[in-house]
Amino acid sequence: MPVQPSADVLPLDSLRPAPAAPAVRRLAELVADLRDELVAIRRDLHAHPELARTEERTTRVVAERLRAAGLAPELLPGSGLVCDIGPSHAVSGRGRVGLRADLDALPVLDECGLPWTSGHRGVAHACGHDVHTTAVLGAGLALAELAAAGELTTGVRLVFQPAEEVQPGGSLDVIRAGGIDGVATIFAVHCDPKLDVGQVGTRIGPITSASDEVTVTFTGPGGHTSRPHLTGDLVFAMAQVVTQVPAILGRRLDPRSGVNLTWGAIQAGTAHNVIPGTGHVRGTLRCLDVRAWEKASQVFHDAVEQVVAPFGVEVEIRHQRGVPPVENDERATGVLEAAARDVLGEHAVTLTEQSLGGEDFAWYLTRVPGAMARLGTRTPGGRTYDIHQGDLVVDERAVEAGALLLARAALVAGARG
């Protein structure tokens, strides 16, 4: 489907010095030539968001543009695709370099107020996946130009995955389909509206958190609030779990692991003078350390059962394992930092904080080394937005910055082996 070029795209040039190395200048020129089209595609995707595992149109837009560039994208089951560029290996003879994007949007009302506001009410690209997708697409198109000119000696695989926003994540679908077979290292970016556009945040080791869903369902005989001693006081038992279990986890797991249990929903009862017979609490269990994450499930179960034991109610515990932490490989992080300095300037790299948010890019890193960087999307001097909010607005120069960063990272990684 044709996408009209955008006429009001700001250039990235004002945010960075001109690259010195001829190869970097060549790459920057290729990406700059794509600037208007990439932003137009990003706006098109933003206006047509699709939820996890329904990203059929988004997949089609990406696939058609890759085919127009002479590439042969391979559709994954359901939605998403992978696309190989160049030789089947890196310069060193190892496997391809992977560049990953996530395609799905969130069930959030789009309130950005721009002409490309979502046309699907209640669905929005409020996490920046439209930027991620377009950045990887731009990187791939630039690398394809190098390949056509005989200038690409590094094999690259573009991975456009579905369903990052649901647990345990669409990256597992990609892995099961063989989507990273033959990939030796993999890179990704994630929008960060706390960083100015042109800045890249990196960190060695955990950059995100494990994120699990937990639900505790309570059942008891119920009764009258005037006689709590003759029944199981279910609401009181729920309150003890809500307040005590997070504290127990902090004493049973290494405090350096960043374990965090936060409740998001508590539901029980309909009357002020009735002790209900059922209720449930739901929340998220997060952890920055994969080893503590592996222990957390049993500790959580034991803590809940011990807390409710005196109150005469039964519990059913559901712990839905989500994603492990994204643990950035040291060498791969160095590649991203070197690439950022090459294409965005010597002062483009900053140390990013660890986040308690979950990211299913982590599953790839359990198979191959790699790294994720934070991609600045804030206009310098402008408002700081937050992701997963309907009013999110990104500085669209981030599309060009992300494409440059990822394309250069692929070249650097391929050369280093």
N, C-alpha and C positions, 0 to 999 in steps of 0.2 A: 504494500500500500504506500503510495507516495507521501512524503513528508515535505512540506514547504520549508525552505531555509528561513531561519530567523533573521530579521533585519536589525535587531537592537542588542546584539550580543557584545558585551564588553570584552576587549582583548585581555589576555593574561600578561602581556608584555610589560605593563606598567608596574606589575607586582614583583618582577624579578629581573636581574641583569641578563643581558644577552649571553647565551652559552658560548664558551670559548672553544671547546673541542669541535672539530668539523663534524664528527659523527653525531654529536648531540645537537648541533645546529640543524643538521639534516632532519633529525627526528622531530625537533621543535617546529620546523617548517611544515613537515607533513601533517602534524596534529593541528597546527594553526590553520592549514588549508581546510580542515574538516570542521573547524570551530562552529560556524553557523549551522551546518547540518546537524552536528551532534546536539547542540542546544535545542534545535527544533525537534529532534527525536525525543530528547528528554521531556520537553513540554508535551509532546504527543502522548508519551507513556504516562505522564502525570495526569493528563486529562482522561486517561482510560485505564485506571488501576484495576488490578485483579487480585483476588484473595488467593491464599495458599492452595496450590494444586489445581487452580483454575486458570493459570497464566497462559492461555492458548493464544490470545491476540498478541500479547507481549512477546511470546516465543516466535510468532509468525513475523512480527516487525523486525526482530533481530535476525532471524534466519534469512529473510528476503534481502536485507542489506548485505549480509555476508555473501550470499550467492551473487549479488550484483558485483561484488568485488572479486569474483572468480574463485571463491572458496566453496567448500563442500561441508556445510554443517550437518551434524548427525543428531536427529531428534531423539530425545530421551522418552521413555514411556510416560504418557500423561502430558507433561509439559517440561519445558527446559530443553537445552541442547548443549552439545560440545562441538568444538570446531578446531581442527589442527591446522597449523601454519608452519611452513618450512620443513626442515628435516625431522626425522623421528627421534632426534637426540640433541643434546647440548654440545657445545664445542668440545667438551671433555669426553664425549662418548656416553655420558649418562643420559637418563631419560629427559623427557620434555619439561619445560617450565610451565606451570599452570597459572592462569589468571582467572580468578573466580568472581562472579557477580551473583547477586540474589535478585529474583524477579518479582516477588510478591509484595502486595500492599497490606495495609492494616484495616480492620473494621472500625474506622474513625471518620467522623464528619470532617471534610476538607473545608477549612476556614481561611485559606491563604488569601482569598480575595483577588487573585490574579486572573488574567484571561484564560489561563490553562487550568483553572480549578477543576477538580474531578467532576466528570459528568455522571459518575455512579454514586448516588447519594449514600452516605454511610461507609464509603470505601475511599481511602486516601493513601498516597505515598508519603506518609508522615514519618518515615524512618530514613528516607533518602535512597531507597533501593532504585528509584529511577535514575539517580545520579550514578550509583554503582554500575548499573547496567550499561549506561551510556559511556562511562569511563572505560570499561572493559571493551565495549564495542569499538570505541575510538582507538584504544591501544591496538586492538586486533587489526583494524583497517590500516593503521600506520605501519604495523609490522608486515602486513600483506604487501604493501607497496615496496618495502625493503626486499621482501622475498621475490617479488616479480622482477626486481632490478638485479637479482643475484647477490644482494647485500645482507641477507639474513642467514647466518650460519647456526642459529640456535632454534631448535624445535620448540614450538609454543602450543599449548592447548588452552583455548578459551572455554571456561566452564560457566554456563548460565543456568543456575540451579533454581528449582522451585522451592517454595515452602520453608523459608528461613524462619518465618514468624510463628510457626507451630512447633511443638516439641514431639518427638526428639529431633525433628528437622529434616528438610529435604536433602541435605548433604548426604544422608544415609541412603536415600533413593539413588543419588548419583553414584555413590560408591558401589551399591549393589548392581547397578547397570554397567559397571566397568568404566565409569566416566573418568577415573583418575589412574587407570591402569597405564603404566608406562610413563607416569609423571614422577619426576624426581624431587621437585620442590614446588611449592605453590604459594601465591601471594594474593592479598585482597586489601581493599580499603573499606573504611566505614566512615560515613559522614559524622563530623563533630562540629556542631554549631557553637561550641565554646572557643574554637580556634579560628583565627582569621584565614580567609581564603589565601592560598599560597603557602600555608604552614602545614607541616606534617608531624603528627605525634607518634612517637615510637616508644617501645619498651621491650626489653628482653624478659622472657618468662611470662607469667600470667598477666594478660591484659584485660581479660574479662573473667566472669565468674561462672562456676557451675550453677545451673538454674533448674530446680525441680519443682513440680507441683505436688502439694500435699493436701489431703482431705481426711478429716477425722469425723466419722458419723457416730453419733451417740444414740443409744436406745435405752429406755427404762420403763418402769411401770406407770410413770406419771402419777399425778395426784393433786391435792389441794395445797395451796401455799400456806395454809394454816397448820399443815401436818407434814412438814418436810422430813421429820424423823421416822415417818411410817412409809416412806417411799424413797426412791433414788432422786436426789435433787439434781436433775440433769443440767439445768442452767448453771448452777453453782459449779458443777464438775467441769462444764465447758469453760467457765471463767478461770478455773485453776490451770487447765491446759493452756489457755491463751497466755496467761501471765507467767507460768512456771517453766513450761517446756523450753522457750527460748533461752532462759537463764541456765537450765540444765545443760543444753547443748554447749553453751559457752564454758562450762566446767568439765564436760566430758570429752571435748575435742580441743585440739591445740589452738589456743587463742590467736596464734599467728596465721591460722588458716583463713581468717576472715569469715567464719561461719555466721550466717544471718538468717533467722527465721522471722518472717513478717506475715501477719495474717491480713487477708484482704476481704474476707466475708465471714460473718457469723449469723446463723439463722436458726431460730427456735421459737416456738410458742406463738400464740395469738391473743392471749388475755393476761391481764395483770395478776390474776388470782389463781392461775392454773399452772402447775408444774407440767411441762409438756413431756410427751413420751419419746420424741425424736428431736434431733437437731444436728447441725454439722458446722464445722469450721473449715475454711479453706485458706491456703496461703502458699508462699513460695519459700523454699529452702535453698539458700545460695552459699557458695563456698569458693574461695579463691585458690584452694590447693586440691589437686586431684586426689592425693592420698587421703586427705581428710574426707573428701567427697565420697570416696569408696566406703568409708566407715559410717558415714552420717546416717544412712538409712536404718541400720540396726540400732544405733544410739537413739534416734528419733522414736522408733517403735517402742523400745524399752522405756523411754521417758514418759511417753503418753500412758502406757499401761500402768506404770508405777504411780503416776499422779492420780488417775481415776480410781485406783483400787479401793480406797476407803469409802467411795460414794455410792456403791450399789448400782452402777450403770455399766452397760457394755459398750465397747467401742469397736468399730471397724476402721482400720487404717489403710488408706490408699496412698502410696508414695510413687508417683509417676516420675521415673528418672527422665531428666531432660537432656541437657548437654553438659559435657565437661568444660573446664576453663579453656580458653584459647591460650596456649602456652607458646609464645613466640620463640622460635629457634634463634640462637645467638648469631650464627652466620647469616641466616636469612634476614634477620633484622638489620644486620650490617649492610646487606645488599640494598634494602629499602632506603636506608639512610644515605648510602653513597648515591643511589639513583636520585633521591630528592635533592641532594646538594648539586648534582650535575644539571638538573633541569629546572629547579626552582630557586637555586641560590644557596650560598654557603650557610646562611642563617635560617634556612627553611625548616630545619629539624628541631623539634622540641621534645622533651621527655613528657610523655602522657601519663596520666594517673591510671591506676587500676580501677576498673568498673565492676560493680556487682550485677551489671546486665549480662544476659546470656547471649551467645552467638554460636550458631551451629557450624561455623567454619572450624570450630574445635575438632569436629570429627575427622576432617581431612588431616589434621595435624597428629592424630593418633596413627595415621598410616604413613605419611611422608613429612619431612621437615618443611617449615614455611613460616610465614609471618603476616600479620595484619597491621596496617597503619591507620591512624586516625587522619582523615582528610578534612582540612579546615573548610567551612562553608559560610563563615560569618563575614559580612562586609566590614572592612576595617573602620572602626569608629561607629559601627551600626549596632543594632539591637542583638542581644544574645537570645536565641530561641532555644527550644528543647525538642528533642526527638520524641516521637509517639504523641505529639500534640498536633491538632488539626490546623493550627495557624503557622506551622513551620514554613519558613521561607529561606531558601538557600541562595547564596551568591553564585550565579551560574558559571562564573569563571572556574569554579571547582570542577566542572566537567572536563575542561581542558587540562587543568592541573592533574586530575586523577588519571586521565589517559596518558599524559606524558610520564607521570611517575611509574605507572604499571608497565608501559612499553619499555622504558629505560631499565626498570628492575629486571624484566625478562632478559634483556641483552646483557646486563651485568652478571646476572646469575648464570646465564649460559656460558659466559666467558670464564667465570671463576670455577665452574664445575662443582 
